[in-house]
Amino acid sequence: MHQAGTPKSSALTALKNCRHCSQPLVTQLSNLGLSPVANDLVHMAQQDEPELHYPLEVRVCDNCLLAQVVHTLKSDDLFRADYTYFSSHSSTWLDHAKAYVEAMQKRLALGAASKVVELASNDGYLLQYVKAAGIPCLGIEPTEGPAEMARSSGLDVRSEFFTEELGNALADEGWTADLIVANNVLAHVPDINDFVRGAKALLKPEGIATYEVQHLLRLMQGNQFDTIYHEHFSYLSLFAAERIFEAAGLRVFAAESLPTHGGSVRFYVCHAKASWRDEPSLEQMREEERAYGLDNPATYTAWNREVQETKMSLIQLCLDLKRQGKTIAAYGAPAKGVTLLNYCGIGSDIIDFTVDRAPSKQGKLMPGVRIPILDPSHIREVKPDFVMILPWNLKEEIKSQIDYVREWGGQFIVPVPQAAIEA
């Protein structure tokens, strides 16, 4: 695994041109300064070692409107065997996956003669429901830890990065798909054109591919700057997605707003000449993006000022509480929490510790700020006055899990879109 002090700077690339259409990147969406790689948790034995930080800046292509991180690392530096994100640790996300499978099974009449392929299948959080329904399925997952967990459940998983070459190879093997699922992965691929062409190669003539991504519109509306980190190469609007899929010979025929991850969008995609008709949701979303100004570079430039205000409100709240002698812990060690705390300069002098349900994260330190990650039981033992919910998109689920903090008068801090105390 990557050690905390091992240089990776040779793998850093600074984009000058758009990763989709190759036009110059000029318009800045945000500049969050220097930040470590969000999922590079630090082992306790490495706590005295230096740690690399990289520029974290997003620009928007004026031509195709794709928002993208400027300074990037190689995929295999970011998504390694020790990757710590396991989807099944969230019951909310499992419910979301189960509901999706049931809906798509009905919509496409999926059965024993069908094939479902999931790109970035993680630990089998979704394919477990496909398999239970008796539908043949295959997962593609490049990180070994989550892939092994999926295999232990009896799922067929290939540990590879998905590419056009792999899409063609799988099609040759007979894995042309009635349904391709790609949840929270389109933003994680450096060569987005190659990735989408791979899906085209793998999709049956009347098949559907669905892509769930955090919606750039919701990100901006909710000041969700903390969802920007190096593992997310791109941030997508419908405006950008339509251009990307069209270039690969595919077509978006529907778009659905989702509450997940603070506001996501699901694109329904088919071959350009498939019989699927465009649904009203498509024009509705185009109009919503147009009304907000996502087709206007000035909208992106102005957004960074709102980000700075969110930062200052959180810093001020924490300082006020500490001056009153209050203790603050945190819940979760998500990538968004690493961006948030590093950008705001909030370290172990403000937050005593954080907790996480994932055993793979416990006993380590959050990158940059070096806040220790402990078992959730530590909150009950220490009884902090306040618990900051770092995965704020799951705040209701988390409040329910640790509602016992109210026994000693504890309260919650929700940092985004504006720092607020909630009972």
C-alpha positions in Angstrom: 0.0 0.0 0.0 1.0 3.6 -0.4 2.9 4.9 2.6 2.1 8.4 4.0 5.4 9.8 3.1 6.0 8.1 -0.2 6.3 10.7 -3.0 3.6 10.4 -5.7 4.3 13.8 -7.2 5.7 12.3 -10.4 2.1 11.1 -11.2 0.6 14.6 -10.8 -0.8 16.0 -14.1 -2.1 19.6 -14.5 -4.8 19.8 -17.1 -4.7 22.7 -19.5 -7.4 21.4 -21.8 -10.8 19.7 -21.2 -10.7 16.0 -20.7 -13.7 15.5 -23.0 -13.5 18.1 -25.9 -9.8 19.3 -25.5 -10.7 23.0 -25.4 -8.7 25.2 -23.1 -9.9 25.3 -19.4 -10.3 28.9 -18.4 -13.3 29.4 -16.1 -12.6 28.6 -12.4 -15.4 27.0 -10.3 -13.4 26.7 -7.0 -9.9 26.8 -5.6 -9.7 24.9 -2.3 -5.9 25.3 -1.8 -3.7 22.3 -1.1 -5.3 19.1 0.1 -4.1 15.5 0.6 -5.7 12.6 -1.3 -9.0 12.2 0.5 -9.0 8.4 1.0 -5.3 8.0 1.8 -5.9 7.4 5.5 -2.7 7.5 7.6 -1.6 4.6 9.8 -0.8 5.4 13.4 2.8 4.2 12.8 3.1 6.9 10.2 1.8 9.8 12.2 5.2 11.5 12.4 5.9 11.2 8.7 5.4 14.0 6.1 2.3 13.9 3.9 1.9 15.1 0.4 -0.7 17.7 -0.4 -1.9 18.6 -4.0 -3.6 21.7 -5.5 -7.4 21.2 -5.4 -8.9 23.4 -8.1 -11.9 22.9 -10.4 -12.4 24.6 -13.8 -15.3 24.4 -16.2 -14.9 24.0 -19.9 -16.7 26.9 -21.7 -17.3 24.7 -24.7 -18.9 21.5 -23.3 -19.6 22.7 -19.7 -17.8 19.8 -18.0 -16.4 20.8 -14.6 -13.2 19.0 -13.8 -10.3 18.9 -11.3 -7.3 20.5 -12.8 -4.5 18.7 -10.9 -5.0 14.9 -11.2 -3.2 11.7 -10.2 -3.3 8.3 -11.9 -6.3 6.1 -11.2 -4.1 3.3 -9.8 -2.6 5.8 -7.3 -6.1 6.7 -6.1 -8.1 3.4 -6.3 -5.7 0.9 -4.9 -6.0 -2.5 -3.1 -6.3 -0.7 0.2 -9.2 1.5 -0.9 -11.3 2.1 2.2 -14.8 2.8 0.8 -17.3 0.0 1.2 -20.8 0.9 0.1 -22.6 -1.6 2.3 -21.8 0.3 5.5 -24.7 2.6 4.7 -28.2 1.2 5.2 -29.7 4.2 3.4 -27.5 3.3 0.3 -28.5 -0.4 0.5 -32.2 0.6 0.5 -31.6 2.9 -2.5 -29.8 0.0 -4.4 -32.6 -2.5 -3.6 -35.3 -0.1 -4.8 -33.4 0.6 -8.0 -33.0 -3.1 -8.8 -36.7 -3.8 -8.2 -37.7 -0.8 -10.5 -35.3 -1.8 -13.3 -36.4 -5.4 -13.1 -40.0 -4.3 -13.8 -39.1 -1.7 -16.4 -36.9 -4.0 -18.5 -38.6 -7.3 -17.6 -35.3 -8.7 -16.5 -35.1 -12.4 -15.8 -32.9 -15.5 -16.2 -32.2 -14.8 -19.8 -31.0 -11.2 -19.1 -27.6 -9.9 -18.3 -26.7 -7.1 -15.9 -23.2 -5.6 -15.6 -22.3 -3.1 -12.9 -19.3 -0.8 -13.4 -17.5 -0.1 -10.1 -19.6 -2.7 -8.3 -17.7 -2.1 -5.0 -18.6 -4.7 -2.3 -21.7 -6.1 -4.0 -24.1 -3.7 -2.4 -26.3 -3.7 -5.5 -25.6 -6.9 -7.4 -26.6 -8.9 -4.3 -30.2 -8.0 -5.1 -29.7 -8.7 -8.8 -28.4 -12.2 -8.0 -31.1 -12.8 -5.5 -33.7 -12.1 -8.2 -32.1 -14.9 -10.4 -30.7 -12.5 -13.0 -27.2 -13.3 -14.3 -24.8 -10.5 -13.4 -21.2 -9.4 -13.4 -19.3 -6.8 -11.5 -16.3 -4.8 -12.6 -14.4 -3.5 -9.5 -10.7 -2.4 -9.7 -10.1 -2.2 -5.9 -9.3 -5.6 -4.4 -10.7 -5.2 -0.9 -14.3 -4.4 -2.0 -14.1 -6.9 -4.9 -13.1 -9.7 -2.5 -16.0 -8.9 -0.2 -18.3 -9.2 -3.1 -16.8 -12.5 -4.2 -17.3 -13.9 -0.7 -21.0 -13.4 -1.2 -20.9 -15.5 -4.4 -20.8 -12.7 -6.9 -18.8 -12.8 -10.1 -16.4 -9.8 -10.1 -13.5 -8.8 -12.4 -10.8 -6.7 -10.7 -10.1 -4.3 -13.6 -10.6 -0.7 -14.5 -13.4 -0.5 -17.1 -12.2 0.7 -20.5 -13.4 0.5 -24.1 -11.0 -2.4 -24.6 -12.6 -4.3 -21.7 -16.1 -3.5 -22.9 -15.3 -5.0 -26.3 -13.7 -8.1 -24.6 -16.7 -8.7 -22.4 -19.0 -8.4 -25.4 -16.9 -11.0 -27.2 -17.3 -13.3 -24.2 -21.1 -13.0 -24.4 -21.7 -10.4 -21.7 -23.6 -7.9 -23.9 -25.9 -6.3 -21.3 -29.6 -5.6 -21.1 -28.7 -3.2 -18.2 -25.4 -1.5 -17.4 -25.3 0.1 -13.9 -22.7 2.8 -13.2 -23.3 4.4 -9.8 -20.9 7.1 -8.6 -18.2 6.1 -11.0 -18.5 8.3 -14.1 -17.0 11.2 -12.1 -14.1 9.0 -11.0 -12.6 8.1 -14.4 -9.8 10.2 -15.9 -10.6 9.2 -19.5 -14.3 9.8 -19.5 -14.6 9.3 -23.3 -13.0 5.9 -23.2 -15.2 4.8 -20.3 -18.4 5.8 -22.1 -17.3 4.1 -25.4 -16.7 0.9 -23.4 -20.4 1.0 -22.3 -21.5 1.5 -25.9 -19.5 -1.6 -26.9 -21.1 -3.7 -24.1 -24.7 -2.5 -24.4 -27.3 -4.5 -26.3 -29.0 -2.6 -29.2 -32.1 -1.9 -27.0 -30.3 -2.1 -23.7 -30.2 0.7 -21.1 -27.2 2.1 -19.2 -27.9 4.2 -16.1 -25.4 6.5 -14.6 -25.8 8.0 -11.2 -23.6 11.0 -10.3 -23.7 13.9 -8.0 -25.5 16.6 -9.9 -23.4 19.7 -10.4 -26.5 21.8 -10.0 -27.2 20.4 -6.5 -23.6 20.7 -5.6 -23.6 24.4 -6.4 -27.1 25.1 -4.9 -26.1 23.5 -1.6 -22.5 24.9 -1.4 -21.3 21.3 -1.3 -17.6 22.2 -1.9 -16.5 19.3 0.3 -17.6 16.8 -2.3 -14.7 18.1 -4.4 -11.6 15.9 -4.1 -8.9 14.4 -6.3 -10.7 11.1 -6.7 -13.5 13.0 -8.5 -12.1 13.9 -11.8 -15.4 15.4 -13.1 -18.6 17.1 -11.9 -21.5 16.6 -14.3 -24.5 18.5 -15.3 -27.1 17.3 -17.9 -25.7 19.9 -20.3 -22.2 18.2 -20.1 -23.5 14.6 -20.0 -25.5 14.9 -23.2 -22.5 16.1 -25.1 -20.3 13.3 -23.7 -22.7 10.5 -24.5 -23.6 11.9 -27.9 -19.9 11.9 -28.9 -19.8 8.1 -28.1 -22.9 7.4 -30.2 -25.2 7.2 -27.2 -28.2 9.3 -26.1 -29.7 10.4 -22.8 -33.4 9.8 -23.0 -34.4 10.5 -19.4 -32.9 12.2 -16.3 -34.1 11.7 -12.7 -33.2 13.8 -9.7 -32.3 11.8 -6.6 -31.7 12.7 -2.9 -28.5 10.6 -2.5 -25.2 12.2 -1.9 -26.7 15.6 -1.2 -28.5 15.6 -4.6 -27.7 13.3 -7.5 -28.9 12.7 -11.0 -29.6 9.4 -12.8 -29.0 9.5 -16.5 -30.9 6.9 -18.6 -28.8 6.2 -21.7 -29.3 4.1 -24.8 -27.8 3.8 -28.3 -28.4 6.9 -30.4 -30.8 5.0 -32.7 -32.5 2.9 -30.1 -36.3 3.0 -29.9 -36.4 4.6 -26.4 -38.2 8.0 -26.6 -37.1 11.1 -24.8 -39.0 11.6 -21.6 -40.4 14.9 -20.3 -37.9 14.8 -17.4 -35.1 15.6 -19.9 -36.3 19.0 -20.9 -37.4 19.8 -17.4 -33.9 19.3 -16.1 -32.4 21.2 -19.0 -34.7 24.1 -18.1 -33.7 23.9 -14.4 -30.0 24.0 -15.2 -30.6 26.9 -17.6 -32.5 28.9 -15.0 -29.7 28.5 -12.5 -27.2 29.6 -15.1 -25.1 26.5 -15.7 -24.8 27.6 -19.4 -23.2 30.9 -18.2 -19.5 31.0 -17.1 -20.3 33.9 -14.8 -22.3 31.6 -12.6 -19.3 29.4 -11.9 -17.0 32.3 -11.2 -19.4 33.7 -8.6 -19.9 30.4 -6.7 -16.5 30.4 -5.1 -17.5 33.4 -2.9 -20.4 31.3 -1.5 -17.9 28.6 -0.7 -15.8 31.0 1.3 -18.8 32.1 3.3 -19.6 28.5 4.2 -16.0 28.0 5.4 -16.0 31.1 7.6 -19.4 30.2 9.2 -18.1 26.7 10.2 -14.8 28.1 11.6 -16.6 30.8 13.6 -19.0 28.3 15.1 -16.3 25.9 16.1 -14.2 28.7 17.7 -17.2 30.0 19.6 -17.9 26.6 21.1 -14.3 25.9 22.0 -14.0 29.3 23.8 -17.0 28.1 25.8 -15.1 25.0 26.9 -17.3 22.7 24.8 -15.9 19.4 23.4 -16.4 18.5 19.8 -16.2 15.0 18.2 -17.1 14.0 14.7 -19.0 11.2 13.0 -17.6 9.6 9.9 -14.3 9.7 8.0 -15.6 10.2 4.4 -13.6 11.8 1.6 -15.9 14.9 1.8 -14.8 15.3 5.5 -11.2 15.4 4.5 -11.8 18.2 2.0 -14.0 20.1 4.5 -11.6 19.9 7.4 -8.4 20.6 5.4 -9.9 23.6 3.6 -11.2 25.0 6.8 -8.1 24.3 8.8 -10.0 22.3 11.4 -7.7 19.7 13.0 -7.3 17.8 16.3 -7.1 21.1 18.2 -10.8 21.6 17.5 -12.1 18.0 16.9 -10.9 15.5 19.5 -11.6 12.4 17.4 -14.0 11.0 14.8 -15.7 7.6 14.6 -16.6 5.4 11.7 -18.5 2.1 11.4 -16.0 0.8 8.8 -13.3 -1.4 10.5 -11.0 -0.6 7.6 -10.8 3.0 8.8 -10.7 2.5 12.5 -7.3 3.0 14.2 -6.1 5.3 11.5 -5.8 9.1 11.1 -7.7 11.4 8.7 -5.3 12.7 6.0 -3.9 16.2 6.6 -5.7 17.1 9.8 -4.6 13.8 11.5 -7.7 13.4 13.5 -7.9 9.8 15.0 -10.7 7.5 13.7 -12.2 5.3 16.4 -15.0 2.9 16.8 -18.5 4.5 17.2 -18.7 3.2 20.8 -16.2 5.9 21.7 -18.8 8.6 21.5 -20.9 7.0 24.3 -17.7 6.6 26.4 -16.5 10.2 26.1 -19.8 12.0 25.9 -18.8 15.0 23.8 -21.0 18.1 23.9 -21.2 18.2 20.1 -20.8 15.7 17.2 -20.1 17.1 13.8 -21.7 14.9 11.1 -19.1 14.8 8.3 -21.2 12.7 5.9 -24.0 15.3 6.2 -25.9 13.6 3.4 -26.7 10.8 5.8 -27.4 13.0 8.8 -30.9 11.5 9.6 -29.5 8.0 9.4 -26.6 9.0 11.7 -28.7 10.9 14.1 -30.8 7.8 14.5 -27.8 5.5 15.1 -26.3 7.7 17.8 -29.5 9.3 19.2 -28.1 8.5 22.7 -26.0 11.6 22.6 -29.2 13.5 23.6 -29.0 11.6 27.0 -26.3 14.0 28.2 -27.6 17.0 26.3 -25.3 16.5 23.3 -26.1 18.1 20.0 -25.1 17.8 16.3 -23.2 20.1 14.0 -24.1 20.0 10.3 -21.4 21.8 8.4 -23.0 22.2 4.9 -24.6 24.3 3.3 -24.1 26.6 6.3 -22.8 25.5 9.6 -25.7 24.8 12.0 -26.4 23.2 15.3 -29.2 20.7 15.3 -30.7 18.9 18.3 
